[in-house]
Amino acid sequence: MDFSELWVRRVMECISSVSFSFKVNDEIFGSIIPTRGLRHGDPISPYLFLLCADAFSCLLSKAAHESGARICKVAPRECSKIADIIRMYERASGQKVNLDKTEVAFSKCVTIERRHEIVDTLGVREVDRHEKYLGFPTIIWKSKRAIFACLKERIWKKLNGGKRSCCRNRGRRY
């Protein structure tokens, strides 16, 4: 993806120079050096994900600009190009796109034949509409209050439930 060698070396240094120690009874013991890369919850993980997602977005934008392809007017040629970009992204990033979780929705104007052709080329599932994306509804109708009531409720539960003990003891010394 044309990253400079210096940039790649610096990122790899952040990933490969990690070591862990354990604190028991206020004493630090041992040193473990992981051999299998990043782990879930690693502080640098979200940043690397954003970097890879941005690179993927740039690949799609570049292809659209070069070929004049528009995702909303997809033809078989553009589908093949998108599939090629997904494979290129997988090779370059080391991440695998989970096509079982990937969905496509079509407008009513797209013929059944075209839908099948696109779904088969990309290897994804067709859905009538996407219910949610990142926990948010994808389609917002007239009543925004009703749609976002569930989001408001989730936030209140987190504030009042999970963080309750932390907030209740504020200002106390132990």
Secondary structure, 3 states (H helix, E strand, C coil): CCCCHHHHHHHHHHHHCCCEEEEECCEEEEEECCCCCCCCCCCCHHHHHHHHHHHHHHHHHHHHHHHCCCHHHCCHHHHHHHHHHHHHHHHHHCCCCCHHHCEEECCCCCCHHHHHHHHHHHCCEEECCCCEECCEECCCCCCHHHHHHHHHHHHHHHHHHHCHHHHHCCCCCC
